[in-house]
Amino acid sequence: METKSNSENTKPTKKRNLPAADINFGNVVTNVSAKWMANDELTLKWLTATQFEADATSFNATLETRLQKGALRPQLTQSLKTLDKEIDNALSYVKGYITDKYKKENAPSYYAAFGIEHKTNKYVFPLDQNKRIAALKLMIEAITVHGFEDKEYGLLFWTPISAQYSTFVGQASAVDGQVAVKVGDKNELKKSLKKGLNAIINLLKANYPDTYKHELRDWGFQKEKY
């Protein structure tokens, strides 16, 4: 019995009229909007060319802002990682100061005052960023109380580290919030624009039954680009 090859069994992939990627989608709505404004004899009862143009403009502006805000996050993430390494490295020296002054068997009883917590059989700074901010404040207080302020890893080290860490965490949180808002706005606009684009596709098919494929391309629906 003959069997069909994989190429014969596989159905050709049908390309969508609308792109999934936001940037490509933004280009399509811009092109379609311009074409519709120039051909306003084609109408929909529930959507005007002017309203579609406004939504298309808003979508692209929102997308641009979202991308700009999102581009700041990797820089902040890297800055926090660098500070985390400095903090974790310096912590071992502070633990050494504590051990030298209070002896090894007594040292752990002082750790909490310095913001150091017990985690998986070792004493470390908290991993959670907000808890780490609080631990850094405890470290600065304890460094002074226990007489380590003039050490290499004393106040001159911990004070700026604490300030920088708090600033970067705050900035990262603000960026995340701004990006989340813009993503929500963008998705709502995209949903509305998709509805309009699908209606325009059907409108072109109805008005140009024999040449609608050419019209779709002329209006900006160029599937081969996405």
N, C-alpha and C positions, 0 to 999 in steps of 0.2 A: 504494500500500500504506500502511495506517495505521501510525503509530508511536506507541508509548506515551510519555506524558510522563514526565519525570524523577520526578515524585511517584508515578506508577503503578509505575515500575520499582524505586523505592527501598523496601526492606523496612523496616518499622517497627523502631526500635531497641529491643531487649529489655533492660530494666533488670535489673541483677543484684540478687540477694537480699542480698548482703553489700557494704557500702561499701568503697571502696579507701582513702579518706582515713583516717588514723589516728584523728583526733578523732571522726569519725562512727562509725568502727568501735568505738571505746571506748564511745560512747553506746549502741550496739546491744548489746554484750556486757553492759553494766550492766543494761539493761532486760530482756534475755533471762534473765540470771542471777536477777534478782529474781522474774521470773515462774516460772521453773523451781523455785526454792526454795519458792514458794507452791503448786506443783503437782507435788510429788515422787512422785505416783503414776505419772507418766510416767518411765520409767527406760531407761537404756542399760547394757549389761553392762560396758562398758569405761570409762565416765565417770559420775561422780556429780554431782549438782547442787552439792554442797559443794565438790568439786574445781574445777568450772567457775567457781564464785563466787570462789574463791581466785585462780585464774588471771586472771579478769577484773579483780579488784582490783589484782593485780600489774601487769597490762598498763597500766592507767590511771596507777598510781603511777610506773611506769618512763617512760611517755610524758611525764608532767608534769615529771619530773626532767630528761629529755632536752631538753625545750623550754626549761626554765629555764637549763640549762647553755648551750644553743645561743644563747640570747638575749644572753649575755655576749660572744660572739665578735665581733660587729660593732663593739662599743665598743673592744675591744682592737685590732682591725684598723685602726680610724680613728686611735687613739692612735699606732700604729706608723707610719702614713702621715704623720702630722703631724711625728713625730720624723725620719722619712726626709727630709722637705723641709727641716727645720732643718739636718740634717747635710749634705745636698748643697749648701745655700746657704753654710754656714760653710766647707766644703771649699775653695771658690774663694779665700777670704781666706787660709787656711793656705798654699795654693799660692803666693799672692802673697808671704807672709812668706818662704817658701823661695826664691823667685825674687829678692827684694830682697837676701837675705843671701848667696846662693850664685851668682847670675847665671842668666839664662834657660837658657843652654846646659847648665848643670850641674844645674839643678833636678830633672829627671826621675830622676837617679841617687839622689836622696834620698827620692823618693816612697814606695818600698816600706817604708821605716822608719816612715812615718806611716800605714801600712795602705792606701795608695793603690795601685791596680792599673791596668794598661794594658788597656783594653777598647774595641775598635772605634775605633781611632785617637784615643782620648782617655783621660785619666787620671781615674779615678773610684773611689769606695768600692764594695766588692762588693755585689751585689744580694741574694745569699743571706743570710738573717737571721743564721745562725750564723757565717758568715764576717764579717759586718758587726760582730758582737759582738767577734770577735777583732781586727778592724781598729780598732775604737774603743779597745781596750786598747793597741794599738801607738801610736795617735795620742796618748794621754795620756803614754806614756813618751817619745815623740819630742819632744813639745811642751816637755817639761822639759829633755831632753838638748840640744836646739838653741836653748834660750834664749827660747822664745816663751810661757812660762808666764804672763806678765803682760799679754799682748796681749788685745785685745777678745775674740778667739776663742782664748783660752788655757785654762788649767786650770779657771777658774771656769765656762767654757762646757762643755768636753768631759767633765769628771768627772760632773756630774749627768746629762748626756745619756747617757753610757755606762751608768750605773746604771739609769736609767729604761728604756732600750732592752732591757737584759738581763732586767729584771723583766717587761716586757710580753711579750717573746718566750717566757719561761718560763711565764707565765700562759696565753698563747694555746696553747702546746703541751699544757699540762695540761687545758685545756678541750677541745681536740680529742680527746685520749685518753679523757676522761670521756664525751664525746658518742658516740664510737665504741663504747665498751662498752655504753652504754645503748641505742644503736641495735641492736646485736647481741642484747641481752636482749629488747628489744621485738619484734624480728622473730621470734625463737624462740617467744615467747608468742603472737604473732599467728598463726603457723603452726598451733600447737596449738589455739587458740581457733577458728580457721576450720574445722578438722576437727570440732570439737564443734558449732559452729553448723550446719554442713551436715547433721550427724547429727540434730540437733534438728528441722531443717526436714523431713527425711524422716520423723521420728517423728510430727510433727504431721500430715503428709499421710496417714500410715498410720492414725492414730487418728481423724482427722476428714476422711474422703474427700470429703464434700460441702461442708464449711465451712472447709477448711484455709486458704483465702485470708484469711478473717476472723480465724482463729486466728493466722496469721502476723503480721498487723497488730497484733493484741492483745498478742502476745509481743514486739513491738518491731521486727519486720522491715518497716519502712515505706520502700519503695523510692523513693517520690516525694520523699523528703527528701535523697536522694543520687544 
